[in-house]
Amino acid sequence: MPEPAISVEGLVKRYRGADRNAVDGISFTVGAGAFFTLLGPNGAGKTTTLNILTTILAPTSGSACVAGHDVVASQREVRRAIGIIFQTPSLDQNLTGEENIRLHAVMYGVFPYRPLYRFMPSEYRARVGDLAGLLGMKDDIFKPVRTYSGGMKRKLEIVRSLMHRPRVLFLDEPTSGLDVASRRSLWQYLREVRERSGTTLLLTTHYLEEAEDADEVCIIDRGHVVAHGSPAEVKGTAGNALKLEDAYLRILAEQE
Amino acid sequence: MNSQLGAVLMLAQRDVTKLVRDRARLVAELVFPVIFIGILGTSLQASFGRAIGYDFVAYTFTGVFAMTLFQTTAQGIISLIEDRETDFAQEIFVSPVSRYAIVTGKILGETLVASPVAVGIIAFAAILGVPLGPERIAALAVGGLIAAFFGGSFGLLILANLPNRRSAQNIFPFVMLPQYFLSGIFNPMVNLPLYLEVASRVAPMRYAVDLIRGLFYRGDPQYGLVVLQDPPTVIAIIGVAFVAFMIVGTFLFVRRERDR
């Protein structure tokens, strides 16, 4: 049986000074190449779980492995194997799009350090050219990020996070604040990435229609897993709901 | 090239790029040293220069030079907090780059950012007639580099455990201002009462100032009047403190990021 891309066992996180666990003993596994969606209301523990899996946050107890590496004992190996799109943009607004990509590529050891774009290896310049074309930004890639639209920044973050060819891509509400057209083109691009490279995707989102295509859906509420399975299975457990959104609302209502 | 070294250089370049795109900051950072040396140094020389037995303009220049490099890098580390607030820190801290490489890149970047200001101060001192030969400029370059790195490690220690930019900006003057007077930037450090002598010896900036004076006045008849401790001793103290500040500062910074 192939090794899962992510395995989580009895994960607990209690923030300093908090009177309850933000994540309270959750367990799940994600197969290699799968599209896995973590759903739940605000404060359910989605981002906390994601922060632990991406080594940003230390867990209180329990264990988690990503790409075969323990998130506490082998942080650097985990970081090498993952890409992340954060809930809030993490681009340096003072740098150009290309400089943000170069900073990432050098930090991940994908390309050697060179002080200027024109001194970078031809393979890097070709990749940046391709990516700029893909984003429809051509010369804009050399302009400061603060001049970009919200959709453009999000796409740039995705492109940047894929520079080191991660095995697992974490997407924390990647489309929040984007208009419909930007959301659609972003998902089109992510589908192409999956088809091309078989990257495992772990998504958290409040747009439930984005989870309809997922291989697996996991709904958490107040730190606990309350439903888990394929979208069809989750809909089945909620009285054969037509849409995932209906199933989600019914499942959460039962928890009240 | 080693990817960790590449990351250090790339992170340092990021700070330099930001400075180049923010020329107002460069001009602002030159104003205070020019005021200190030009007005304070020159007026003190006119009042006390003859009685004290050494040139007060050169004395103030060496003090302000050390202080500027120490403080600019220390204050520059504040941008680690700024990165945390703008969420750019997430991108840096989920990369496979070691925490020491991140902090070293930051300190190197801020040292490079301080360099144009250092050159400006030297040029201003030359205009005021401070004797500067190639040997003295080389001494300033070496001492300045050490002072800047030392300031960066001190800044990391102070700022790493502060929650946000506002608290850092509030705390910083309280940490820096007393050191101006305890380090002997403008004032002679002789015949101090015991409590001030103790306070002076625990002020890290004192060693940055004393190192630069020790190197600058080497072979000068005024050496014995202005230098507190010989450079090898000062370098040893700075070395131990630098390592301690880096280890503790990085530990505190990383712990604050991860153990929330």
Interface residues (C-beta under 8 A of the other chain):
Chain A: Y15 R16 T54 T55 I56 L57 A58 R76 E77 R79 R80 I82 I84 F86 T88 P89 S90 L91 D92 Q93 N94 L95 E99 R102 L103 H104 V106 M107 Y108 G109 P112 Y113 P115 P144
Chain B: M1 S3 L5 G6 A7 L9 M10 L11 Q13 R14 T17 K18 R21 T86 D87 F88 A89 Q90 E91 I92 F93 V94 S95 P96 V97 S98 E257 R258 D259 R260
